[in-house]
Amino acid sequence: MMRPGAIGPTQAAAMLDCPEPFLSGLVSHGLLHRRPDGLYDAAAVDGARRRNPALRLLGTPLCDRELHGLNAGLRIPAGSSGGLVIGGARYMRLWEVLDAYWRPGRMA
């Protein structure tokens, strides 16, 4: 039974413009809080988006220059097959870049 203000993973992912499985990465990196019942507080998800500009850009394709502007250590992972090329520059959605960085076994 849903409680007022509680949303499920599908709604939280839609608010953040990312796939549902990516939510667990956001939770494990402290960027999002999941309630013990597996739901999310809609106001908390919205608040996290307002406080962290990157959470507003998760579904946006960004190039290396734009990624560097968010975090100097971010770039499109070498060897990744996702993304698109526009005007000679490669772009990848932010959630895809973060997912590649957070994947177990990735060397820094």
KEFIBA-83849 format. One record per residue: x negated, y negated, z negated of N, C-alpha, C, O in turn; chain; residue in one letter. Coordinates in Angstrom, 1 decimal, padded with zeros to 4 digits. Last residue first. Layout:
BEGIN
X,Y,Z,X,Y,Z,X,Y,Z,X,Y,Z,A,A
...
This chain:
BEGIN
-040.4,-003.1,011.7,-040.4,-004.5,011.8,-041.5,-005.1,012.6,-041.6,-006.3,012.8,A,A
-038.9,-000.2,013.1,-040.1,-000.8,012.6,-040.0,-002.3,012.8,-039.6,-002.8,013.8,A,M
-036.1,001.6,012.2,-036.6,000.5,013.0,-037.9,-000.1,012.4,-037.8,-000.4,011.2,A,R
-035.0,003.4,010.4,-036.1,003.8,011.1,-036.7,002.7,012.0,-037.8,003.0,012.7,A,G
-031.6,002.3,010.8,-032.6,003.1,010.0,-033.8,003.5,010.9,-033.6,003.9,012.1,A,P
-030.8,-000.9,012.1,-030.8,000.6,012.3,-031.9,001.3,011.5,-033.0,000.8,011.5,A,R
-031.0,-003.6,012.0,-030.6,-002.9,010.8,-030.6,-001.4,010.9,-030.5,-000.7,009.9,A,W
-031.5,-004.3,014.6,-032.5,-004.6,013.6,-032.2,-003.8,012.3,-033.2,-003.4,011.6,A,Y
-029.1,-003.5,015.9,-030.4,-002.9,016.3,-031.5,-003.1,015.2,-032.3,-002.2,014.9,A,A
-027.3,-005.2,014.6,-027.2,-003.8,014.5,-028.5,-003.1,014.8,-028.9,-002.1,014.1,A,D
-028.2,-007.7,015.5,-028.3,-007.4,014.1,-028.2,-005.9,013.9,-029.0,-005.3,013.1,A,L
-027.5,-007.4,018.3,-028.9,-007.7,017.9,-029.1,-007.2,016.4,-030.0,-006.5,016.1,A,V
-024.7,-007.1,018.1,-025.5,-006.0,018.7,-027.0,-006.2,018.3,-027.7,-005.2,018.0,A,E
-023.9,-009.5,017.0,-023.7,-008.2,016.2,-024.6,-007.1,016.7,-025.0,-006.3,016.0,A,W
-024.6,-011.3,019.0,-025.3,-011.3,017.8,-025.1,-010.0,017.0,-026.1,-009.5,016.4,A,L
-024.8,-010.0,022.3,-024.0,-010.4,021.2,-024.8,-010.3,019.9,-025.5,-009.4,019.7,A,R
-027.4,-011.2,024.5,-026.8,-010.1,023.7,-026.0,-010.7,022.6,-026.3,-011.7,022.0,A,M
-029.0,-012.2,027.5,-028.1,-012.5,026.4,-027.6,-011.2,025.8,-027.3,-010.2,026.5,A,Y
-031.8,-013.3,029.4,-031.0,-012.2,028.8,-030.3,-012.6,027.6,-030.8,-013.3,026.7,A,R
-031.9,-015.5,032.2,-032.1,-015.3,030.7,-031.2,-014.1,030.3,-030.1,-014.0,030.7,A,A
-031.2,-015.8,034.8,-032.5,-015.3,034.5,-032.8,-015.0,033.0,-033.8,-014.4,032.7,A,G
-028.5,-016.6,034.7,-029.5,-017.5,035.1,-031.0,-017.1,034.8,-031.8,-017.9,034.5,A,G
-027.9,-014.0,032.5,-027.3,-015.2,033.1,-028.4,-016.2,033.5,-029.2,-016.6,032.6,A,I
-027.5,-010.7,031.8,-028.4,-011.7,032.3,-027.7,-012.8,033.0,-026.9,-012.5,033.9,A,V
-026.4,-009.0,028.8,-026.2,-009.4,030.2,-027.3,-010.4,030.5,-027.9,-011.0,029.6,A,L
-026.3,-006.1,026.6,-026.4,-007.5,027.0,-026.2,-007.7,028.4,-025.7,-006.9,029.2,A,G
-028.2,-003.0,026.1,-027.0,-003.9,026.1,-027.3,-005.3,026.6,-028.4,-005.6,027.0,A,G
-030.6,-001.6,025.8,-029.9,-001.6,027.1,-028.7,-002.5,027.2,-028.1,-002.7,028.3,A,S
-033.7,-002.4,024.4,-032.3,-002.3,024.3,-031.6,-002.4,025.7,-032.1,-003.1,026.6,A,S
-036.4,-002.9,024.7,-035.9,-001.6,025.1,-034.4,-001.4,024.9,-033.9,-000.3,025.2,A,G
-036.6,-005.2,022.1,-037.2,-004.6,023.2,-036.6,-003.2,023.5,-036.4,-002.5,022.6,A,A
-033.8,-007.1,020.9,-034.7,-006.0,020.7,-035.3,-005.4,022.0,-034.5,-005.2,023.0,A,P
-033.9,-010.5,021.0,-033.3,-009.4,021.6,-034.3,-008.2,021.5,-035.4,-008.3,022.0,A,I
-034.8,-011.7,017.8,-035.0,-011.8,019.2,-034.2,-010.5,019.7,-033.9,-009.6,019.0,A,R
-035.5,-013.4,014.7,-034.6,-012.7,015.6,-035.0,-012.8,017.0,-035.3,-013.9,017.5,A,L
-037.1,-014.9,013.1,-037.5,-013.6,013.3,-036.7,-012.8,014.3,-037.0,-011.7,014.6,A,G
-035.9,-017.4,012.7,-037.1,-017.3,013.5,-037.6,-015.9,013.8,-038.3,-015.7,014.8,A,A
-032.5,-017.7,013.2,-033.5,-017.0,012.3,-034.8,-016.8,013.2,-034.7,-016.2,014.2,A,N
-031.2,-019.4,015.0,-030.5,-018.9,013.8,-031.5,-018.4,012.8,-031.3,-018.6,011.6,A,L
-033.2,-019.9,016.9,-032.6,-021.0,016.2,-031.8,-020.6,014.9,-031.8,-021.4,014.0,A,G
-033.5,-017.3,017.9,-034.6,-017.9,017.1,-034.1,-019.1,016.3,-034.6,-019.4,015.2,A,H
-031.2,-017.2,019.3,-031.4,-016.3,018.2,-032.5,-016.8,017.3,-032.3,-016.8,016.1,A,L
-031.7,-019.0,021.3,-030.6,-019.3,020.4,-030.7,-018.4,019.1,-030.4,-018.8,018.0,A,E
-033.9,-017.8,022.6,-034.0,-019.1,022.0,-033.0,-019.4,021.0,-033.2,-020.0,019.9,A,R
-032.7,-015.3,023.5,-033.8,-015.3,022.5,-034.0,-016.7,021.8,-034.2,-016.8,020.6,A,D
-029.1,-015.9,023.7,-030.4,-015.6,024.3,-031.5,-015.7,023.2,-031.2,-016.1,022.0,A,C
-026.0,-014.4,022.8,-027.0,-015.4,022.6,-028.3,-015.0,023.3,-028.6,-013.8,023.4,A,L
-022.5,-013.9,022.9,-023.8,-013.6,023.5,-024.8,-014.7,023.3,-024.5,-015.9,023.6,A,P
-020.6,-013.6,020.0,-021.1,-014.5,021.0,-022.4,-014.0,021.6,-023.4,-013.7,020.8,A,T
-019.7,-012.3,017.8,-019.3,-011.8,019.1,-019.8,-012.6,020.2,-019.5,-012.3,021.4,A,G
-020.9,-013.7,015.6,-021.2,-012.3,015.8,-020.8,-011.8,017.2,-021.5,-011.0,017.7,A,L
-020.6,-016.4,014.8,-021.2,-016.1,016.1,-021.4,-014.6,016.5,-022.0,-014.3,017.5,A,L
-019.9,-016.7,012.3,-018.9,-017.2,013.3,-019.4,-016.9,014.7,-018.6,-017.1,015.6,A,R
-022.0,-015.7,010.9,-020.8,-014.9,010.9,-019.7,-015.4,011.8,-018.8,-014.7,012.2,A,L
-023.8,-017.8,011.2,-024.0,-016.6,011.9,-022.8,-015.7,012.0,-022.5,-015.0,013.0,A,A
-023.0,-019.7,009.2,-022.8,-019.9,010.7,-022.9,-018.7,011.5,-022.2,-018.5,012.5,A,P
-021.5,-019.1,006.3,-022.6,-018.6,007.1,-022.3,-018.7,008.6,-021.5,-018.0,009.1,A,N
-019.2,-020.3,005.3,-020.5,-020.5,004.6,-021.7,-020.1,005.5,-022.8,-020.7,005.4,A,R
-017.1,-019.4,006.9,-017.4,-020.9,006.8,-018.8,-021.2,006.2,-019.4,-022.1,006.6,A,R
-017.3,-016.7,006.6,-017.5,-017.3,007.9,-017.8,-018.7,007.8,-018.6,-019.2,008.6,A,R
-016.7,-016.5,003.9,-018.0,-016.1,004.3,-018.3,-016.6,005.7,-019.4,-017.0,006.0,A,A
-014.0,-017.4,003.9,-015.0,-018.1,003.2,-016.4,-017.8,003.7,-017.3,-018.7,003.8,A,G
-012.8,-015.2,005.3,-012.8,-016.6,005.9,-013.9,-017.5,005.3,-014.5,-018.2,005.9,A,D
-013.3,-013.2,003.4,-013.8,-013.1,004.8,-013.9,-014.5,005.4,-014.9,-014.8,006.1,A,V
-011.8,-014.3,001.3,-013.2,-014.1,001.1,-013.9,-013.9,002.5,-015.0,-014.5,002.7,A,A
-009.2,-014.2,002.3,-009.8,-015.5,002.0,-011.3,-015.4,001.8,-012.0,-016.3,002.2,A,A
-008.8,-011.4,002.6,-008.8,-012.3,003.8,-009.5,-013.7,003.5,-010.2,-014.2,004.3,A,A
-010.7,-009.0,001.2,-009.9,-010.1,000.8,-010.0,-011.1,002.0,-011.1,-011.6,002.3,A,D
-010.4,-005.7,002.4,-011.2,-006.9,002.3,-010.2,-008.0,001.9,-009.0,-008.0,002.3,A,Y
-010.5,-002.2,001.3,-009.9,-003.4,001.9,-010.8,-004.6,001.7,-011.7,-004.5,001.0,A,L
-011.4,-000.2,-000.3,-011.8,-000.2,001.1,-011.2,-001.3,001.9,-011.5,-001.5,003.1,A,G
-011.1,-000.5,-003.0,-010.0,000.3,-002.3,-010.3,000.3,-000.8,-009.5,000.8,000.0,A,D
-013.1,-002.2,-003.8,-013.2,-000.7,-004.1,-012.2,000.1,-003.3,-012.4,001.3,-003.1,A,P
-013.7,-004.5,-001.0,-013.1,-004.1,-002.3,-013.2,-002.6,-002.5,-013.4,-001.8,-001.6,A,R
-016.7,-005.7,000.3,-015.5,-004.8,000.5,-015.0,-004.4,-000.8,-015.8,-004.1,-001.7,A,R
-018.1,-008.7,001.4,-017.8,-007.9,000.2,-016.5,-007.0,000.6,-015.5,-007.5,001.1,A,H
-020.9,-009.6,003.3,-019.5,-009.5,003.2,-019.2,-008.5,002.0,-020.0,-007.6,001.7,A,L
-023.6,-009.7,003.1,-023.0,-010.8,003.9,-021.5,-010.8,003.8,-020.8,-011.7,004.1,A,L
-025.2,-007.7,002.1,-024.7,-008.7,001.2,-024.0,-009.9,001.9,-023.8,-010.9,001.3,A,G
-025.8,-005.5,003.6,-026.8,-006.7,003.6,-026.3,-007.9,002.8,-026.9,-008.9,002.9,A,H
-023.6,-003.9,003.4,-024.9,-003.4,002.8,-025.9,-004.5,002.8,-026.9,-004.4,002.0,A,S
-021.7,-005.5,004.8,-021.5,-005.2,003.4,-022.9,-004.8,002.8,-023.3,-005.4,001.7,A,V
-022.7,-005.4,007.4,-022.6,-006.7,006.8,-022.4,-006.5,005.3,-023.0,-007.3,004.5,A,L
-022.6,-002.6,007.8,-023.9,-003.3,007.8,-023.8,-004.7,007.1,-024.7,-005.0,006.4,A,G
-019.8,-002.3,007.8,-020.6,-001.6,006.7,-022.0,-002.2,006.7,-022.6,-002.3,005.6,A,S
-019.0,-003.6,010.1,-018.7,-004.2,008.8,-019.5,-003.6,007.7,-019.9,-004.3,006.8,A,L
-019.5,-002.0,012.4,-020.5,-003.0,012.0,-020.2,-003.6,010.6,-021.2,-004.2,010.0,A,F
-017.2,-000.5,012.8,-018.3,000.1,012.2,-019.4,-000.8,011.7,-020.2,-000.5,010.8,A,P
-015.4,-002.6,014.0,-015.2,-002.1,012.7,-016.5,-001.4,012.1,-016.8,-001.7,010.9,A,E
-017.2,-005.0,016.0,-016.5,-003.8,015.8,-016.4,-003.3,014.4,-017.3,-003.7,013.6,A,P
-016.3,-008.6,015.7,-017.3,-007.5,015.8,-016.5,-006.2,015.6,-015.4,-006.1,015.2,A,C
-015.0,-011.0,014.9,-015.3,-010.7,016.3,-016.5,-009.7,016.4,-017.5,-009.9,017.1,A,D
-014.0,-011.5,012.4,-015.4,-011.7,012.6,-015.9,-011.4,014.0,-017.1,-011.7,014.3,A,L
-011.3,-010.8,012.7,-011.7,-012.1,012.2,-013.1,-012.5,012.5,-013.4,-013.6,012.7,A,M
-011.6,-008.1,013.4,-011.1,-009.1,014.4,-011.4,-010.5,013.9,-011.7,-011.4,014.8,A,A
-012.6,-007.0,011.1,-013.4,-007.0,012.3,-012.9,-008.0,013.3,-013.7,-008.7,014.0,A,A
-010.3,-007.4,009.5,-011.6,-008.1,009.1,-012.5,-008.1,010.3,-013.1,-009.1,010.6,A,A
-008.5,-005.7,010.8,-008.2,-007.2,010.7,-009.5,-007.9,010.4,-009.8,-009.0,010.9,A,Q
-009.7,-003.2,010.4,-009.4,-003.7,011.7,-009.2,-005.2,011.8,-009.7,-005.9,012.7,A,T
-009.9,-003.0,007.6,-011.1,-003.1,008.4,-010.8,-003.7,009.8,-011.6,-004.4,010.4,A,P
-007.2,-004.9,006.2,-007.9,-003.7,006.5,-009.1,-004.0,007.3,-009.3,-005.1,007.8,A,G
-006.7,-007.4,003.6,-006.7,-007.0,005.0,-007.5,-005.7,005.2,-008.5,-005.4,004.4,A,I
-004.9,-009.0,001.1,-005.8,-007.9,001.5,-005.6,-007.6,002.9,-004.5,-007.6,003.4,A,A
-002.9,-010.8,000.5,-004.2,-011.3,000.8,-005.3,-010.3,001.2,-006.4,-010.6,001.5,A,G
-001.1,-008.5,-001.4,-001.1,-009.8,-000.8,-002.6,-010.3,-000.6,-003.4,-010.2,-001.6,A,P
-002.0,-005.1,-000.6,-001.7,-006.1,-001.5,-001.8,-007.5,-000.8,-002.4,-007.6,000.2,A,R
-000.6,-002.2,000.9,-001.4,-003.4,001.0,-001.0,-004.4,-000.1,000.2,-004.5,-000.4,A,M
-000.8,001.2,000.0,000.0,000.0,000.0,-000.9,-001.2,000.0,-001.8,-001.4,-000.8,A,M
